[in-house]
Amino acid sequence: MNVPKNTEPLKKHCENHEKCMQMIQAVLDGSATEQEIISFKANMGVCLPCIEGHDLQKSIKEALQQKIEKKCCPESTLSNIRQKLGIASALLVFAAVQITIFKVLLES
């Protein structure tokens, strides 16, 4: 990651280490908001533990991506999932209708 140049010495201890590690994960997996990324980049310029944590997590993610063999899910599995989701959706609609009927009967 391009870390902005800082004229002050880097912090050797991170007061928010757990939160920063969560933010590093969000940045690396793309789920961080633009504002979170801006805040993260500002912190990365002054905090050595965060810089090291980011570099380590990024390296691990890249190594894992190289080791993972990407395969398509078999069509039979997709069909099975779709069928089960369809049944579950139908049951939810049925339950919602029953609840509505029950509420109407209670109000009468």
Phi, psi and omega per residue, in radians:
M1 nan 2.458 3.078
N2 -1.329 1.934 -3.134
V3 -1.688 2.237 3.134
P4 -1.051 2.533 3.112
K5 -1.178 2.402 -3.117
N6 -2.203 2.358 -3.128
T7 -1.480 -0.328 3.129
E8 -1.556 2.718 3.098
P9 -1.132 2.596 3.131
L10 -1.226 2.547 3.059
K11 -1.179 2.429 3.126
K12 -1.625 -0.240 -3.125
H13 -2.316 2.369 3.124
C14 -1.776 2.094 -3.139
E15 -1.227 -0.403 -3.082
N16 -2.081 0.759 -2.985
H17 -0.950 -0.842 -3.098
E18 -1.097 -0.793 3.129
K19 -1.115 -0.706 3.127
C20 -1.126 -0.696 3.129
M21 -1.144 -0.638 3.068
Q22 -1.145 -0.696 3.129
M23 -1.149 -0.691 3.099
I24 -1.020 -0.774 3.120
Q25 -1.071 -0.764 -3.130
A26 -1.114 -0.702 3.123
V27 -1.144 -0.794 -3.092
L28 -1.202 -0.578 -3.131
D29 -1.603 -0.009 3.048
G30 1.457 0.206 -3.114
S31 -1.666 -0.055 3.141
A32 -1.317 2.524 3.073
T33 -1.318 2.924 3.130
E34 -1.063 -0.715 3.133
Q35 -1.140 -0.692 3.108
E36 -1.126 -0.670 3.118
I37 -1.143 -0.735 3.108
I38 -1.063 -0.817 3.123
S39 -1.089 -0.736 3.136
F40 -1.076 -0.808 -3.134
K41 -1.083 -0.658 3.109
A42 -1.108 -0.731 3.131
N43 -1.196 -0.642 -3.128
M44 -1.070 -0.434 -3.130
G45 -1.343 -0.179 -3.059
V46 -2.244 -0.120 -2.986
C47 -2.121 1.875 -3.130
L48 -1.055 -0.784 3.122
P49 -1.040 -0.609 3.126
C50 -1.244 -0.697 3.094
I51 -1.065 -0.837 -3.136
E52 -1.138 -0.703 3.120
G53 -1.104 -0.749 3.119
H54 -1.087 -0.850 -3.118
D55 -1.061 -0.726 3.129
L56 -1.134 -0.863 -3.122
Q57 -1.092 -0.688 3.119
K58 -1.120 -0.746 3.119
S59 -1.094 -0.751 3.125
I60 -1.088 -0.810 -3.136
K61 -1.064 -0.782 -3.141
E62 -1.122 -0.716 3.133
A63 -1.122 -0.748 3.132
L64 -1.139 -0.690 3.139
Q65 -1.111 -0.575 3.118
Q66 -1.275 -0.509 -3.094
K67 -1.481 -0.404 -3.065
I68 -1.357 2.254 3.051
E69 -1.610 2.057 -3.099
K70 -1.527 2.156 3.135
K71 -2.256 2.625 3.047
C72 -1.350 2.591 3.072
C73 -1.289 2.382 3.122
P74 -1.035 2.503 -3.117
E75 -1.014 -0.610 3.141
S76 -1.123 -0.640 3.105
T77 -1.188 -0.771 3.103
L78 -1.050 -0.741 3.120
S79 -1.070 -0.763 -3.135
N80 -1.093 -0.753 3.129
I81 -1.123 -0.805 3.133
R82 -1.036 -0.737 -3.133
Q83 -1.099 -0.796 -3.122
K84 -1.167 -0.638 3.085
L85 -1.157 -0.649 3.105
G86 -1.108 -0.757 3.116
I87 -1.133 -0.777 3.141
A88 -1.095 -0.714 3.121
S89 -1.095 -0.753 3.130
A90 -1.089 -0.725 3.115
L91 -1.126 -0.674 3.109
L92 -1.136 -0.742 3.107
V93 -1.098 -0.774 3.122
F94 -1.040 -0.780 3.136
A95 -1.124 -0.711 3.129
A96 -1.102 -0.705 3.103
V97 -1.120 -0.750 3.130
Q98 -1.101 -0.716 3.127
I99 -1.107 -0.743 3.129
T100 -1.090 -0.779 3.118
I101 -1.087 -0.746 -3.140
F102 -1.082 -0.729 3.128
K103 -1.128 -0.719 -3.140
V104 -1.113 -0.733 -3.141
L105 -1.163 -0.633 3.129
L106 -1.204 -0.602 -3.132
E107 -1.306 -0.358 -3.092
S108 -1.309 nan nan
